[in-house]
Amino acid sequence: MNTIIYKPSTYPNHPSSLFPQISRCKTTRQLKQIHAHFIKTGQIHNPLAAAELLKFLTLSTQLEIKYARKFFSHIHHPNCFSWNTIIRALADSDDDDLFHANPLEALLYFSHMLTDGLVEPNKFTFPCVLKACAKLARIEEGKQLHGFVAKLGLVTDEFVRSNLVRMYVMCGAMKDAHVLFYQTRLEGNVVLWNVMIDGFVRMGDLRASRELFDSMPNKSVVSWNVMISGYAQNGHFKEAIEMFHDMQLRDVSPNYVTLLSVLPAISRLGAIELGKWVHLFAEKNEIEIDDVLGSLMGWYPHDSGSYVALSNMFASEGNWEGVVKVRLKMKEMDIRKDPGCSWIELDGVIHEFLVEDDSHPRAEAIHSMLEEMSNQLKSVGYRPNTTQVLLNVDEKEKQSALHYHSEKIAIAFGLISTRPQTPLRVVKNLRVCEDCHSSMKLVSKIYNRKIIVRDRKRFHHFENGSCSCMDYW
């Protein structure tokens, strides 16, 4: 039985007497016991007690965001620390059913903080709110926050500035990020340099990313990984391997991410000797890259992303027995595959769509636009790429599944909700599939629209039938 024994200090009525017990809590149930004690003794109205309990709750590995919200709602006149704590927890967490629900709530809590008017946000508030904006790709709110930060004189704070740059990068506003970076960069801030390099890679501008990389006064292994991965993802396999060799010549030791980043280039170029070296290096340094690639020999990976990739690989090969085997293993380990989710913001409102989603109030009109899009695509020679449907169903059902991918639904909604030639901005939580990528290139030309899609890997700028990624992502 998980019971806490209270041992008050010399001052039993002071909330700090329970702080040691809070830090020793192992489960949410134990935290609730202390919460109940604070309520019973009236200490819950002490801002110090409430802030301490909320802090530990949001930092706990047993975090229950719903309980954290409920707890916060019962704090009378929360101080700035409490506001920052709940906003940070929501900005960092993706535990709700909707992929972006918690970051959006972080923005709402920040709005309530301003409306409440009892405390003013500080330099610890804005990095959390900017992180939420970055996750949601809400550039307008991000720019407003930038103005607010400048008004309060916090733009000189290194942590705030770094998160401003990151926000602009994650929203695809590289010009704004670039200007702010050169105005505020610190020579020793390697993280900020890496954010900028990664931003150019996501935009497909490898020349800009390489120029910035070469001018870095200090490089970390992350800096090298970003460039190697960027070259490989954009089809520059020779450059990826050259970068990998240069990294070793400079005595920078590769890590797990480095090896996974360079493996596609090794495979595409048939660099057998280098592949053997990577394998031996991984074995010598106990780096588990074989967990990702060795599943055909009966091995299983340790992380959820590798399980999903393995399941998808079997499905693409039509090896449904292998899919079942991996899915059973995932179920046994309570690993869940994230559902495809896309959202588009119009007039300050976020509209979210899942695969085959018909829950939107304008579902009927969206369905009609999807049908029109399908007919238009067929008229210009488009044929569904059903190899992207990783389901054991017949060809007709596969084509139907492709028809209702979340990003296509979001674009259809954007087309019926905006004026002609208005750019559409869509965010997706997973990687865009090849069929959707081909479709969106054609849709951009057919409807004369610029379509910007941010998926898990990068930005795609579709315009006049082509994409900024040049079909490598």
One Martini backbone bead per residue (centre of mass of N, CA, C, O) as a GRO file, in nm:
protein
  473
    1MET     BB    1   0.095   0.036   0.024
    2ASN     BB    2   0.064   0.388  -0.062
    3THR     BB    3   0.200   0.553   0.214
    4ILE     BB    4   0.225   0.852   0.396
    5ILE     BB    5   0.443   0.976   0.642
    6TYR     BB    6   0.412   1.229   0.862
    7LYS     BB    7   0.697   1.467   0.940
    8PRO     BB    8   0.712   1.723   1.100
    9SER     BB    9   0.851   1.996   1.182
   10THR     BB   10   0.895   2.248   1.399
   11TYR     BB   11   0.684   2.374   1.170
   12PRO     BB   12   0.383   2.231   1.102
   13ASN     BB   13   0.231   2.489   0.956
   14HIS     BB   14   0.441   2.472   0.748
   15PRO     BB   15   0.470   2.370   0.417
   16SER     BB   16   0.778   2.279   0.427
   17SER     BB   17   0.728   2.014   0.599
   18LEU     BB   18   0.641   1.855   0.308
   19PHE     BB   19   0.868   1.868   0.092
   20PRO     BB   20   1.020   1.597   0.134
   21GLN     BB   21   0.771   1.421   0.060
   22ILE     BB   22   0.733   1.521  -0.227
   23SER     BB   23   1.020   1.426  -0.337
   24ARG     BB   24   0.935   1.105  -0.258
   25CYS     BB   25   0.743   1.063  -0.469
   26LYS     BB   26   0.619   0.791  -0.695
   27THR     BB   27   0.313   0.878  -0.717
   28THR     BB   28   0.012   1.028  -0.769
   29ARG     BB   29  -0.120   0.923  -0.513
   30GLN     BB   30   0.078   1.056  -0.316
   31LEU     BB   31   0.026   1.345  -0.406
   32LYS     BB   32  -0.277   1.342  -0.327
   33GLN     BB   33  -0.229   1.316  -0.025
   34ILE     BB   34  -0.092   1.591   0.006
   35HIS     BB   35  -0.317   1.755  -0.114
   36ALA     BB   36  -0.527   1.678   0.102
   37HIS     BB   37  -0.366   1.793   0.339
   38PHE     BB   38  -0.364   2.087   0.241
   39ILE     BB   39  -0.670   2.119   0.246
   40LYS     BB   40  -0.725   2.039   0.545
   41THR     BB   41  -0.509   2.273   0.657
   42GLY     BB   42  -0.505   2.526   0.436
   43GLN     BB   43  -0.224   2.532   0.265
   44ILE     BB   44  -0.329   2.570  -0.033
   45HIS     BB   45  -0.334   2.899   0.004
   46ASN     BB   46  -0.035   2.876  -0.021
   47PRO     BB   47   0.172   2.963  -0.270
   48LEU     BB   48   0.415   2.784  -0.196
   49ALA     BB   49   0.270   2.512  -0.179
   50ALA     BB   50   0.135   2.508  -0.457
   51ALA     BB   51   0.393   2.544  -0.628
   52GLU     BB   52   0.546   2.289  -0.529
   53LEU     BB   53   0.336   2.075  -0.610
   54LEU     BB   54   0.313   2.153  -0.909
   55LYS     BB   55   0.604   2.113  -0.987
   56PHE     BB   56   0.624   1.809  -0.921
   57LEU     BB   57   0.392   1.714  -1.097
   58THR     BB   58   0.514   1.820  -1.381
   59LEU     BB   59   0.801   1.657  -1.333
   60SER     BB   60   0.682   1.394  -1.328
   61THR     BB   61   0.669   1.070  -1.462
   62GLN     BB   62   0.346   1.072  -1.359
   63LEU     BB   63   0.212   1.258  -1.543
   64GLU     BB   64  -0.109   1.434  -1.512
   65ILE     BB   65  -0.248   1.680  -1.684
   66LYS     BB   66  -0.537   1.685  -1.569
   67TYR     BB   67  -0.451   1.715  -1.273
   68ALA     BB   68  -0.291   1.975  -1.308
   69ARG     BB   69  -0.527   2.150  -1.396
   70LYS     BB   70  -0.706   2.106  -1.151
   71PHE     BB   71  -0.509   2.210  -0.943
   72PHE     BB   72  -0.474   2.497  -1.061
   73SER     BB   73  -0.783   2.583  -1.038
   74HIS     BB   74  -0.743   2.586  -0.699
   75ILE     BB   75  -0.567   2.832  -0.717
   76HIS     BB   76  -0.523   3.119  -0.543
   77HIS     BB   77  -0.361   3.339  -0.688
   78PRO     BB   78  -0.136   3.281  -0.884
   79ASN     BB   79   0.178   3.282  -0.944
   80CYS     BB   80   0.426   3.298  -1.170
   81PHE     BB   81   0.536   3.015  -1.118
   82SER     BB   82   0.266   2.865  -1.166
   83TRP     BB   83   0.217   2.956  -1.451
   84ASN     BB   84   0.483   2.851  -1.571
   85THR     BB   85   0.441   2.553  -1.499
   86ILE     BB   86   0.179   2.493  -1.664
   87ILE     BB   87   0.280   2.596  -1.938
   88ARG     BB   88   0.522   2.407  -1.964
   89ALA     BB   89   0.369   2.138  -1.946
   90LEU     BB   90   0.193   2.189  -2.201
   91ALA     BB   91   0.422   2.249  -2.409
   92ASP     BB   92   0.572   1.960  -2.357
   93SER     BB   93   0.303   1.811  -2.400
   94ASP     BB   94   0.150   1.500  -2.588
   95ASP     BB   95  -0.088   1.322  -2.426
   96ASP     BB   96  -0.318   1.382  -2.581
   97ASP     BB   97  -0.528   1.299  -2.829
   98LEU     BB   98  -0.445   1.561  -2.936
   99PHE     BB   99  -0.156   1.664  -3.062
  100HIS     BB  100  -0.209   1.999  -2.991
  101ALA     BB  101  -0.362   2.057  -2.720
  102ASN     BB  102  -0.147   2.152  -2.512
  103PRO     BB  103  -0.011   2.392  -2.662
  104LEU     BB  104  -0.279   2.547  -2.688
  105GLU     BB  105  -0.327   2.572  -2.381
  106ALA     BB  106  -0.077   2.737  -2.322
  107LEU     BB  107  -0.188   2.989  -2.468
  108LEU     BB  108  -0.445   3.017  -2.295
  109TYR     BB  109  -0.303   3.053  -2.023
  110PHE     BB  110  -0.152   3.307  -2.103
  111SER     BB  111  -0.406   3.473  -2.154
  112HIS     BB  112  -0.511   3.447  -1.862
  113MET     BB  113  -0.273   3.581  -1.727
  114LEU     BB  114  -0.322   3.859  -1.859
  115THR     BB  115  -0.619   3.896  -1.769
  116ASP     BB  116  -0.577   3.878  -1.464
  117GLY     BB  117  -0.328   4.096  -1.384
  118LEU     BB  118  -0.147   4.007  -1.119
  119VAL     BB  119   0.077   3.907  -1.322
  120GLU     BB  120   0.390   3.912  -1.483
  121PRO     BB  121   0.565   3.815  -1.722
  122ASN     BB  122   0.871   3.645  -1.778
  123LYS     BB  123   1.168   3.492  -1.880
  124PHE     BB  124   1.016   3.203  -1.819
  125THR     BB  125   0.757   3.223  -1.998
  126PHE     BB  126   0.830   3.264  -2.308
  127PRO     BB  127   0.968   2.995  -2.389
  128CYS     BB  128   0.705   2.827  -2.355
  129VAL     BB  129   0.521   2.983  -2.554
  130LEU     BB  130   0.711   2.958  -2.800
  131LYS     BB  131   0.701   2.651  -2.813
  132ALA     BB  132   0.400   2.633  -2.879
  133CYS     BB  133   0.415   2.793  -3.143
  134ALA     BB  134   0.612   2.603  -3.286
  135LYS     BB  135   0.433   2.345  -3.282
  136LEU     BB  136   0.185   2.511  -3.437
  137ALA     BB  137   0.280   2.734  -3.640
  138ARG     BB  138   0.228   3.034  -3.495
  139ILE     BB  139   0.334   3.323  -3.623
  140GLU     BB  140   0.157   3.556  -3.519
  141GLU     BB  141   0.192   3.502  -3.215
  142GLY     BB  142   0.500   3.512  -3.225
  143LYS     BB  143   0.521   3.814  -3.307
  144GLN     BB  144   0.372   3.924  -3.062
  145LEU     BB  145   0.575   3.815  -2.855
  146HIS     BB  146   0.814   3.972  -2.959
  147GLY     BB  147   0.694   4.249  -2.890
  148PHE     BB  148   0.657   4.194  -2.587
  149VAL     BB  149   0.952   4.137  -2.521
  150ALA     BB  150   1.058   4.415  -2.609
  151LYS     BB  151   0.881   4.585  -2.414
  152LEU     BB  152   1.014   4.430  -2.149
  153GLY     BB  153   1.332   4.381  -2.209
  154LEU     BB  154   1.392   4.046  -2.296
  155VAL     BB  155   1.569   4.019  -2.564
  156THR     BB  156   1.855   3.987  -2.406
  157ASP     BB  157   1.784   3.710  -2.338
  158GLU     BB  158   1.914   3.416  -2.432
  159PHE     BB  159   1.671   3.219  -2.399
  160VAL     BB  160   1.461   3.391  -2.543
  161ARG     BB  161   1.610   3.424  -2.814
  162SER     BB  162   1.636   3.127  -2.886
  163ASN     BB  163   1.319   3.083  -2.896
  164LEU     BB  164   1.265   3.282  -3.118
  165VAL     BB  165   1.428   3.147  -3.336
  166ARG     BB  166   1.289   2.871  -3.320
  167MET     BB  167   1.008   2.968  -3.393
  168TYR     BB  168   1.076   3.073  -3.678
  169VAL     BB  169   1.181   2.807  -3.786
  170MET     BB  170   0.916   2.628  -3.724
  171CYS     BB  171   0.750   2.844  -3.919
  172GLY     BB  172   0.942   2.914  -4.181
  173ALA     BB  173   1.090   3.202  -4.088
  174MET     BB  174   1.403   3.253  -4.191
  175LYS     BB  175   1.440   3.557  -4.216
  176ASP     BB  176   1.373   3.626  -3.922
  177ALA     BB  177   1.577   3.434  -3.795
  178HIS     BB  178   1.831   3.552  -3.930
  179VAL     BB  179   1.817   3.837  -3.817
  180LEU     BB  180   1.811   3.760  -3.513
  181PHE     BB  181   2.069   3.594  -3.508
  182TYR     BB  182   2.268   3.834  -3.598
  183GLN     BB  183   2.180   4.021  -3.354
  184THR     BB  184   2.219   3.777  -3.102
  185ARG     BB  185   2.455   3.611  -3.128
  186LEU     BB  186   2.660   3.366  -2.973
  187GLU     BB  187   2.948   3.203  -3.002
  188GLY     BB  188   2.871   2.974  -2.766
  189ASN     BB  189   2.581   2.909  -2.905
  190VAL     BB  190   2.531   2.611  -3.040
  191VAL     BB  191   2.225   2.568  -3.042
  192LEU     BB  192   2.154   2.810  -3.222
  193TRP     BB  193   2.311   2.717  -3.467
  194ASN     BB  194   2.162   2.444  -3.502
  195VAL     BB  195   1.884   2.562  -3.553
  196MET     BB  196   1.956   2.709  -3.815
  197ILE     BB  197   2.063   2.471  -3.978
  198ASP     BB  198   1.803   2.303  -3.956
  199GLY     BB  199   1.621   2.508  -4.096
  200PHE     BB  200   1.758   2.497  -4.376
  201VAL     BB  201   1.716   2.197  -4.416
  202ARG     BB  202   1.402   2.200  -4.401
  203MET     BB  203   1.404   2.401  -4.663
  204GLY     BB  204   1.649   2.292  -4.864
  205ASP     BB  205   1.905   2.486  -4.781
  206LEU     BB  206   2.221   2.370  -4.807
  207ARG     BB  207   2.401   2.611  -4.857
  208ALA     BB  208   2.329   2.774  -4.602
  209SER     BB  209   2.394   2.551  -4.397
  210ARG     BB  210   2.696   2.520  -4.477
  211GLU     BB  211   2.790   2.808  -4.429
  212LEU     BB  212   2.719   2.807  -4.128
  213PHE     BB  213   2.882   2.562  -4.046
  214ASP     BB  214   3.166   2.674  -4.139
  215SER     BB  215   3.131   2.939  -3.933
  216MET     BB  216   3.161   2.786  -3.684
  217PRO     BB  217   3.343   2.800  -3.394
  218ASN     BB  218   3.158   2.559  -3.274
  219LYS     BB  219   3.119   2.201  -3.267
  220SER     BB  220   2.891   1.948  -3.258
  221VAL     BB  221   2.752   1.647  -3.316
  222VAL     BB  222   2.487   1.779  -3.405
  223SER     BB  223   2.595   1.942  -3.640
  224TRP     BB  224   2.682   1.698  -3.809
  225ASN     BB  225   2.409   1.548  -3.815
  226VAL     BB  226   2.245   1.760  -3.968
  227MET     BB  227   2.413   1.751  -4.230
  228ILE     BB  228   2.405   1.452  -4.296
  229SER     BB  229   2.096   1.427  -4.298
  230GLY     BB  230   2.042   1.647  -4.509
  231TYR     BB  231   2.188   1.514  -4.744
  232ALA     BB  232   2.036   1.242  -4.742
  233GLN     BB  233   1.737   1.358  -4.765
  234ASN     BB  234   1.835   1.519  -5.050
  235GLY     BB  235   2.033   1.308  -5.221
  236HIS     BB  236   2.338   1.372  -5.097
  237PHE     BB  237   2.534   1.111  -5.051
  238LYS     BB  238   2.827   1.193  -5.095
  239GLU     BB  239   2.826   1.432  -4.892
  240ALA     BB  240   2.754   1.264  -4.643
  241ILE     BB  241   3.015   1.091  -4.646
  242GLU     BB  242   3.218   1.323  -4.643
  243MET     BB  243   3.120   1.433  -4.370
  244PHE     BB  244   3.180   1.178  -4.210
  245HIS     BB  245   3.486   1.176  -4.261
  246ASP     BB  246   3.547   1.463  -4.153
  247MET     BB  247   3.457   1.408  -3.866
  248GLN     BB  248   3.684   1.201  -3.803
  249LEU     BB  249   3.932   1.385  -3.868
  250ARG     BB  250   3.819   1.576  -3.613
  251ASP     BB  251   3.751   1.388  -3.364
  252VAL     BB  252   3.442   1.304  -3.402
  253SER     BB  253   3.220   1.110  -3.246
  254PRO     BB  254   2.995   0.900  -3.324
  255ASN     BB  255   2.652   0.831  -3.306
  256TYR     BB  256   2.350   0.705  -3.342
  257VAL     BB  257   2.252   0.933  -3.536
  258THR     BB  258   2.484   0.928  -3.734
  259LEU     BB  259   2.451   0.636  -3.838
  260LEU     BB  260   2.155   0.665  -3.934
  261SER     BB  261   2.216   0.901  -4.136
  262VAL     BB  262   2.438   0.741  -4.321
  263LEU     BB  263   2.305   0.471  -4.418
  264PRO     BB  264   2.148   0.561  -4.675
  265ALA     BB  265   2.407   0.638  -4.833
  266ILE     BB  266   2.544   0.364  -4.824
  267SER     BB  267   2.317   0.210  -4.968
  268ARG     BB  268   2.292   0.383  -5.237
  269LEU     BB  269   2.622   0.352  -5.300
  270GLY     BB  270   2.751   0.079  -5.203
  271ALA     BB  271   2.932   0.113  -4.925
  272ILE     BB  272   3.057  -0.157  -4.792
  273GLU     BB  273   3.307  -0.083  -4.622
  274LEU     BB  274   3.165   0.137  -4.457
  275GLY     BB  275   2.945  -0.047  -4.344
  276LYS     BB  276   3.142  -0.226  -4.185
  277TRP     BB  277   3.258  -0.005  -4.009
  278VAL     BB  278   2.993   0.078  -3.874
  279HIS     BB  279   2.936  -0.197  -3.748
  280LEU     BB  280   3.198  -0.215  -3.576
  281PHE     BB  281   3.161   0.051  -3.424
  282ALA     BB  282   2.893  -0.025  -3.291
  283GLU     BB  283   2.994  -0.272  -3.139
  284LYS     BB  284   3.231  -0.140  -2.979
  285ASN     BB  285   3.010   0.101  -2.867
  286GLU     BB  286   2.722  -0.006  -2.819
  287ILE     BB  287   2.544   0.050  -3.084
  288GLU     BB  288   2.191  -0.006  -3.175
  289ILE     BB  289   2.149  -0.036  -3.504
  290ASP     BB  290   2.047  -0.334  -3.538
  291ASP     BB  291   1.759  -0.284  -3.428
  292VAL     BB  292   1.659  -0.154  -3.703
  293LEU     BB  293   1.790  -0.381  -3.924
  294GLY     BB  294   1.769  -0.687  -3.767
  295SER     BB  295   1.465  -0.810  -3.774
  296LEU     BB  296   1.490  -1.050  -3.981
  297MET     BB  297   1.654  -1.213  -3.736
  298GLY     BB  298   1.459  -1.152  -3.468
  299TRP     BB  299   1.490  -0.871  -3.386
  300TYR     BB  300   1.443  -0.596  -3.151
  301PRO     BB  301   1.361  -0.299  -3.070
  302HIS     BB  302   1.359  -0.029  -2.813
  303ASP     BB  303   1.193   0.174  -2.983
  304SER     BB  304   0.897   0.292  -3.110
  305GLY     BB  305   0.991   0.401  -3.389
  306SER     BB  306   1.117   0.129  -3.485
  307TYR     BB  307   0.862  -0.040  -3.478
  308VAL     BB  308   0.703   0.121  -3.683
  309ALA     BB  309   0.908   0.095  -3.915
  310LEU     BB  310   0.900  -0.213  -3.924
  311SER     BB  311   0.599  -0.244  -3.985
  312ASN     BB  312   0.605  -0.077  -4.249
  313MET     BB  313   0.805  -0.253  -4.402
  314PHE     BB  314   0.637  -0.510  -4.408
  315ALA     BB  315   0.387  -0.384  -4.546
  316SER     BB  316   0.534  -0.291  -4.813
  317GLU     BB  317   0.600  -0.613  -4.869
  318GLY     BB  318   0.345  -0.795  -4.770
  319ASN     BB  319   0.425  -0.884  -4.463
  320TRP     BB  320   0.175  -0.972  -4.250
  321GLU     BB  321   0.313  -1.156  -4.048
  322GLY     BB  322   0.520  -0.945  -3.955
  323VAL     BB  323   0.318  -0.734  -3.860
  324VAL     BB  324   0.179  -0.902  -3.642
  325LYS     BB  325   0.431  -0.958  -3.474
  326VAL     BB  326   0.496  -0.658  -3.411
  327ARG     BB  327   0.217  -0.573  -3.295
  328LEU     BB  328   0.224  -0.771  -3.058
  329LYS     BB  329   0.479  -0.650  -2.933
  330MET     BB  330   0.362  -0.365  -2.896
  331LYS     BB  331   0.131  -0.452  -2.711
  332GLU     BB  332   0.307  -0.579  -2.491
  333MET     BB  333   0.468  -0.277  -2.464
  334ASP     BB  334   0.271  -0.036  -2.506
  335ILE     BB  335   0.282   0.047  -2.820
  336ARG     BB  336   0.194   0.336  -3.009
  337LYS     BB  337   0.055   0.462  -3.296
  338ASP     BB  338   0.041   0.745  -3.447
  339PRO     BB  339  -0.189   0.932  -3.573
  340GLY     BB  340  -0.285   1.095  -3.834
  341CYS     BB  341  -0.223   1.460  -3.830
  342SER     BB  342  -0.391   1.767  -3.931
  343TRP     BB  343  -0.343   2.132  -3.959
  344ILE     BB  344  -0.534   2.447  -3.987
  345GLU     BB  345  -0.516   2.803  -4.002
  346LEU     BB  346  -0.809   3.024  -3.958
  347ASP     BB  347  -0.864   3.309  -3.814
  348GLY     BB  348  -0.734   3.179  -3.534
  349VAL     BB  349  -0.827   2.883  -3.618
  350ILE     BB  350  -0.804   2.545  -3.544
  351HIS     BB  351  -0.801   2.271  -3.781
  352GLU     BB  352  -0.858   1.930  -3.731
  353PHE     BB  353  -0.727   1.617  -3.886
  354LEU     BB  354  -0.799   1.296  -3.959
  355VAL     BB  355  -0.832   1.003  -4.074
  356GLU     BB  356  -1.135   0.997  -4.211
  357ASP     BB  357  -1.263   1.273  -4.142
  358ASP     BB  358  -1.626   1.367  -4.036
  359SER     BB  359  -1.653   1.599  -3.784
  360HIS     BB  360  -1.686   1.842  -3.936
  361PRO     BB  361  -1.918   2.089  -4.005
  362ARG     BB  362  -1.788   2.075  -4.325
  363ALA     BB  363  -1.783   1.779  -4.438
  364GLU     BB  364  -1.947   1.788  -4.703
  365ALA     BB  365  -1.774   2.003  -4.849
  366ILE     BB  366  -1.506   1.852  -4.824
  367HIS     BB  367  -1.592   1.601  -4.983
  368SER     BB  368  -1.648   1.750  -5.249
  369MET     BB  369  -1.355   1.854  -5.284
  370LEU     BB  370  -1.220   1.578  -5.291
  371GLU     BB  371  -1.362   1.489  -5.549
  372GLU     BB  372  -1.259   1.717  -5.726
  373MET     BB  373  -0.960   1.662  -5.687
  374SER     BB  374  -0.964   1.375  -5.801
  375ASN     BB  375  -1.062   1.451  -6.088
  376GLN     BB  376  -0.835   1.650  -6.155
  377LEU     BB  377  -0.600   1.452  -6.120
  378LYS     BB  378  -0.691   1.246  -6.336
  379SER     BB  379  -0.687   1.457  -6.581
  380VAL     BB  380  -0.345   1.469  -6.534
  381GLY     BB  381  -0.254   1.148  -6.462
  382TYR     BB  382  -0.321   1.051  -6.192
  383ARG     BB  383  -0.198   0.786  -5.967
  384PRO     BB  384  -0.235   0.592  -5.719
  385ASN     BB  385  -0.012   0.509  -5.441
  386THR     BB  386  -0.070   0.205  -5.281
  387THR     BB  387   0.207   0.149  -5.132
  388GLN     BB  388   0.122   0.356  -4.888
  389VAL     BB  389  -0.076   0.128  -4.796
  390LEU     BB  390  -0.054  -0.038  -4.473
  391LEU     BB  391  -0.284  -0.259  -4.576
  392ASN     BB  392  -0.496  -0.559  -4.577
  393VAL     BB  393  -0.628  -0.470  -4.876
  394ASP     BB  394  -0.777  -0.378  -5.138
  395GLU     BB  395  -0.738  -0.157  -5.395
  396LYS     BB  396  -0.992   0.016  -5.345
  397GLU     BB  397  -0.939   0.070  -5.043
  398LYS     BB  398  -0.665   0.207  -5.081
  399GLN     BB  399  -0.766   0.448  -5.247
  400SER     BB  400  -0.959   0.552  -5.028
  401ALA     BB  401  -0.744   0.601  -4.808
  402LEU     BB  402  -0.584   0.817  -4.966
  403HIS     BB  403  -0.822   1.023  -4.998
  404TYR     BB  404  -0.822   1.045  -4.647
  405HIS     BB  405  -0.593   1.206  -4.576
  406SER     BB  406  -0.532   1.459  -4.362
  407GLU     BB  407  -0.390   1.665  -4.560
  408LYS     BB  408  -0.618   1.660  -4.775
  409ILE     BB  409  -0.842   1.765  -4.593
  410ALA     BB  410  -0.706   2.033  -4.517
  411ILE     BB  411  -0.684   2.141  -4.809
  412ALA     BB  412  -0.981   2.129  -4.881
  413PHE     BB  413  -1.065   2.329  -4.662
  414GLY     BB  414  -0.886   2.564  -4.763
  415LEU     BB  415  -1.017   2.594  -5.049
  416ILE     BB  416  -1.321   2.659  -4.926
  417SER     BB  417  -1.206   2.906  -4.709
  418THR     BB  418  -1.057   3.063  -4.941
  419ARG     BB  419  -0.915   3.255  -5.151
  420PRO     BB  420  -0.781   3.287  -5.429
  421GLN     BB  421  -0.425   3.241  -5.391
  422THR     BB  422  -0.416   3.146  -5.110
  423PRO     BB  423  -0.219   3.043  -4.889
  424LEU     BB  424  -0.130   2.721  -4.746
  425ARG     BB  425  -0.111   2.596  -4.401
  426VAL     BB  426   0.037   2.286  -4.298
  427VAL     BB  427   0.030   2.044  -4.029
  428LYS     BB  428   0.223   1.745  -3.948
  429ASN     BB  429   0.308   1.470  -3.733
  430LEU     BB  430   0.405   1.332  -3.990
  431ARG     BB  431   0.507   1.193  -4.265
  432VAL     BB  432   0.480   1.245  -4.584
  433CYS     BB  433   0.355   1.085  -4.832
  434GLU     BB  434   0.403   1.016  -5.163
  435ASP     BB  435   0.113   1.062  -5.262
  436CYS     BB  436   0.063   1.339  -5.129
  437HIS     BB  437   0.301   1.477  -5.261
  438SER     BB  438   0.206   1.444  -5.555
  439SER     BB  439  -0.070   1.577  -5.521
  440MET     BB  440   0.024   1.862  -5.417
  441LYS     BB  441   0.171   1.946  -5.667
  442LEU     BB  442  -0.083   1.945  -5.850
  443VAL     BB  443  -0.270   2.127  -5.683
  444SER     BB  444  -0.094   2.384  -5.703
  445LYS     BB  445  -0.148   2.404  -6.014
  446ILE     BB  446  -0.456   2.377  -6.053
  447TYR     BB  447  -0.518   2.614  -5.809
  448ASN     BB  448  -0.302   2.827  -5.770
  449ARG     BB  449  -0.119   2.729  -5.511
  450LYS     BB  450   0.037   2.779  -5.210
  451ILE     BB  451   0.192   2.504  -5.029
  452ILE     BB  452   0.252   2.459  -4.679
  453VAL     BB  453   0.439   2.186  -4.530
  454ARG     BB  454   0.473   2.051  -4.200
  455ASP     BB  455   0.656   1.797  -4.099
  456ARG     BB  456   0.862   1.600  -3.914
  457LYS     BB  457   1.117   1.680  -4.108
  458ARG     BB  458   0.986   1.927  -4.292
  459PHE     BB  459   0.957   2.150  -4.553
  460HIS     BB  460   0.691   2.218  -4.798
  461HIS     BB  461   0.698   2.386  -5.118
  462PHE     BB  462   0.419   2.429  -5.312
  463GLU     BB  463   0.463   2.512  -5.672
  464ASN     BB  464   0.370   2.467  -5.983
  465GLY     BB  465   0.429   2.134  -5.943
  466SER     BB  466   0.639   2.177  -5.706
  467CYS     BB  467   0.917   2.113  -5.475
  468SER     BB  468   1.163   2.214  -5.255
  469CYS     BB  469   1.276   1.903  -5.207
  470MET     BB  470   1.300   1.739  -5.476
  471ASP     BB  471   1.187   1.452  -5.364
  472TYR     BB  472   1.345   1.486  -5.079
  473TRP     BB  473   1.263   1.339  -4.726
   0.00000   0.00000   0.00000
